[in-house]
Amino acid sequence: MNFLKKYYFLIYPIVFVTLFFGMKFLGLESTITRAIIAAGIGIILSPRVKKIQTQSGEKKQLTWLFLKEPIILN
């Protein structure tokens, strides 16, 4: 969980590159089509960071499709 707190911004590029090259191995040859599909799926699967207001001040909240509870970053 601490790794996700520190490096949450790397999830989107990893998902994008994995999908981009994975579709090439599946036989999809058009580079633009692969990029558009990988970007769309990557956006859906990447974590979201929201700023929330608490009694102690403004904090960042990380929510992700694969997490049960949000993570407070600050």
N, C-alpha and C positions, 0 to 999 in steps of 0.2 A: 504494500500500500504506500510506503514511503517513496518507492521508486515512481509510482504514478503521480504522487504529489510534486515531485521534482521535475519530471520529464513528460508531463501530460501533452505538451506541445509537439512532441515527436510522434505521437500516435497517427496523426493524419498523414504525414509523409510516408511512414512505414506502410500503412494500409494502401495508399495510392500506388506506391512502387510495386508492392506485392500483387495487387490486382492488375496493374498495367502489364507486368511481365507474365503474370499467370494467364491472362487472356491471350497473349501471344502463343503460349504453349498449347492452348486449347484450339488454336487455329484462326483466331481473329487477326487479320493482317493489317487492317486500316489503322494507322497510328492515331488519327484524329478521333475515330470512333472509340478506340481503346481508352484514350485520354479522357473523353467526355464521360464514358461509363465509369471509369475508375474514380474520377473526381466526384461524380454524383454519389456513388456508393461510399466513398471516403468521407464525404460531408455528413452523410447519414450516420455512419459508424463512429465518427470522431466525438470526443467529449465536448461538452458545452461549459463555458465559464460564465457565471453571472455574478454581478456585484449585488450584494444584499446589504440592507441596513439593519444593524443590530443595536442593542443598547450600548455596547462597548465601541461602536463605530462601524465603518464600512468594511466588509470582508468579501472575499471571493469564494464562490461556491462552485465546485466541480461536479457536474452530473454527467453520467454516461449510461448508455443503453445496458451495459453489462454489470452495473453496480446496483446493489439494493438500496444503499443509502448515499446521499451526497457527501462529498468530502469538502471540508472547510480548509482553504489554502492559507489564509492570513488570520 
